Amino acid sequence: MRIRELQWEDFHPLVENYLALYEEVKEHPDLGISLFPHPPTVLEETEWFARVFKSAHSGSGVAVVAEENGRAVGLCDVQPKGPQETRHVGVLGIVVARGQRGRGIGRALMQGAIDRCRGKFELVELSVFENNLPARRLYESMGFRTWGTLPKGVKRNDRYINLVFMVSELK
Ligand SMILES: CC(C)(COP(=O)(O)OP(=O)(O)OC[C@H]1O[C@@H](n2cnc3c(N)ncnc32)[C@H](O)[C@@H]1OP(=O)(O)O)[C@@H](O)C(=O)NCCC(=O)NCCS
């Protein structure tokens, strides 16, 4: 497994990994990542990928991929929170393909992303479902601390889940 910058050829595997979350959530309704009400279209995925790719390659954001046997199996990206006086804050997202989790890929991805955030962002923030204990444990061990909780911040079908906000100040 190696951690590297996002490349154009990662489009198909990353879209497949993302769309697979819609199957996973049917089996595991507690899956700790927020999804659109319907799987994104190819056009929406293309727009998303182009935005992340451009941000990483122009230097405004960060996007790293975990590659296993020549295929992207995980992505961690950090995007500026806003264009104006919040641009020193990066917003982090991470996902590892089902079947590849629990092998250290998430930790390596986060480390790779955070290393690339130094000099670019001063704070890195993220939000996580309160019941997503594997993710919260990972974030805490990477130096993130909880600064707030939005009660009922996620509504999945008719069920609410609290949304926990975490931040890490980069030294
Ligand atoms: C959260 C996620 C990115 C972690 O990636 P991963 O590759 O499984 O994580 P790692 O194998 O690197 O494990 C890192 C740490 O996470 C925690 N962890 C991972 N799996 C765990 C589990 N099943 N139970 C408890 N803690 C767990 C542990 O602290 C672990 O550190 P350790 O191995 O030193 O004990 C991955 O599970 C994932 O993509 N989940 C679905 C999408 C998602 O929840 N994204 C986050 C949205 S905020």
PDBQT file of the ligand as one rigid body, heavy atoms in Angstrom, charges set to zero:
ROOT
HETATM    1  C1  LIG A 201     -13.089   5.696   9.486  1.00  0.00    +0.000 C 
HETATM    2  C2  LIG A 201     -12.164   5.023   8.465  1.00  0.00    +0.000 C 
HETATM    3  C3  LIG A 201     -11.684   6.064   7.462  1.00  0.00    +0.000 C 
HETATM    4  C4  LIG A 201     -10.939   4.463   9.227  1.00  0.00    +0.000 C 
HETATM    5  O1  LIG A 201     -10.084   3.858   8.266  1.00  0.00    +0.000 OA
HETATM    6  P1  LIG A 201      -9.379   2.443   8.561  1.00  0.00    +0.000 P 
HETATM    7  O2  LIG A 201      -8.463   2.156   7.433  1.00  0.00    +0.000 OA
HETATM    8  O3  LIG A 201     -10.425   1.444   8.871  1.00  0.00    +0.000 OA
HETATM    9  O4  LIG A 201      -8.574   2.820   9.898  1.00  0.00    +0.000 OA
HETATM   10  P2  LIG A 201      -7.208   2.161  10.395  1.00  0.00    +0.000 P 
HETATM   11  O5  LIG A 201      -7.142   0.714  10.066  1.00  0.00    +0.000 OA
HETATM   12  O6  LIG A 201      -6.075   3.017   9.965  1.00  0.00    +0.000 OA
HETATM   13  O7  LIG A 201      -7.385   2.295  11.972  1.00  0.00    +0.000 OA
HETATM   14  C5  LIG A 201      -7.080   3.516  12.597  1.00  0.00    +0.000 C 
HETATM   15  C6  LIG A 201      -7.667   3.572  13.976  1.00  0.00    +0.000 C 
HETATM   16  O8  LIG A 201      -9.087   3.646  13.908  1.00  0.00    +0.000 OA
HETATM   17  C7  LIG A 201      -9.640   2.942  15.002  1.00  0.00    +0.000 C 
HETATM   18  N1  LIG A 201     -10.397   1.822  14.461  1.00  0.00    +0.000 N 
HETATM   19  C8  LIG A 201     -10.389   1.308  13.208  1.00  0.00    +0.000 A 
HETATM   20  N2  LIG A 201     -11.283   0.312  13.093  1.00  0.00    +0.000 NA
HETATM   21  C9  LIG A 201     -11.870   0.201  14.305  1.00  0.00    +0.000 A 
HETATM   22  C10 LIG A 201     -12.910  -0.625  14.831  1.00  0.00    +0.000 A 
HETATM   23  N3  LIG A 201     -13.524  -1.552  14.084  1.00  0.00    +0.000 N 
HETATM   24  N4  LIG A 201     -13.282  -0.431  16.110  1.00  0.00    +0.000 NA
HETATM   25  C11 LIG A 201     -12.687   0.502  16.871  1.00  0.00    +0.000 A 
HETATM   26  N5  LIG A 201     -11.705   1.314  16.429  1.00  0.00    +0.000 NA
HETATM   27  C12 LIG A 201     -11.312   1.160  15.173  1.00  0.00    +0.000 A 
HETATM   28  C13 LIG A 201      -8.511   2.480  15.847  1.00  0.00    +0.000 C 
HETATM   29  O9  LIG A 201      -8.200   3.498  16.779  1.00  0.00    +0.000 OA
HETATM   30  C14 LIG A 201      -7.394   2.376  14.838  1.00  0.00    +0.000 C 
HETATM   31  O10 LIG A 201      -6.135   2.517  15.397  1.00  0.00    +0.000 OA
HETATM   32  P3  LIG A 201      -5.309   1.223  15.882  1.00  0.00    +0.000 P 
HETATM   33  O11 LIG A 201      -5.354   0.233  14.753  1.00  0.00    +0.000 OA
HETATM   34  O12 LIG A 201      -3.953   1.765  16.167  1.00  0.00    +0.000 OA
HETATM   35  O13 LIG A 201      -6.036   0.722  17.072  1.00  0.00    +0.000 OA
HETATM   36  C15 LIG A 201     -12.882   3.832   7.751  1.00  0.00    +0.000 C 
HETATM   37  O14 LIG A 201     -13.368   2.969   8.735  1.00  0.00    +0.000 OA
HETATM   38  C16 LIG A 201     -14.025   4.259   6.827  1.00  0.00    +0.000 C 
HETATM   39  O15 LIG A 201     -13.803   4.665   5.695  1.00  0.00    +0.000 OA
HETATM   40  N6  LIG A 201     -15.276   4.131   7.305  1.00  0.00    +0.000 N 
HETATM   41  C17 LIG A 201     -16.463   4.413   6.497  1.00  0.00    +0.000 C 
HETATM   42  C18 LIG A 201     -16.567   5.872   6.132  1.00  0.00    +0.000 C 
HETATM   43  C19 LIG A 201     -16.416   6.769   7.322  1.00  0.00    +0.000 C 
HETATM   44  O16 LIG A 201     -16.923   6.497   8.402  1.00  0.00    +0.000 OA
HETATM   45  N7  LIG A 201     -15.680   7.866   7.114  1.00  0.00    +0.000 N 
HETATM   46  C20 LIG A 201     -15.455   8.856   8.160  1.00  0.00    +0.000 C 
HETATM   47  C21 LIG A 201     -16.523   9.868   8.115  1.00  0.00    +0.000 C 
HETATM   48  S1  LIG A 201     -16.274  11.101   9.384  1.00  0.00    +0.000 SA
ENDROOT
TORSDOF 0
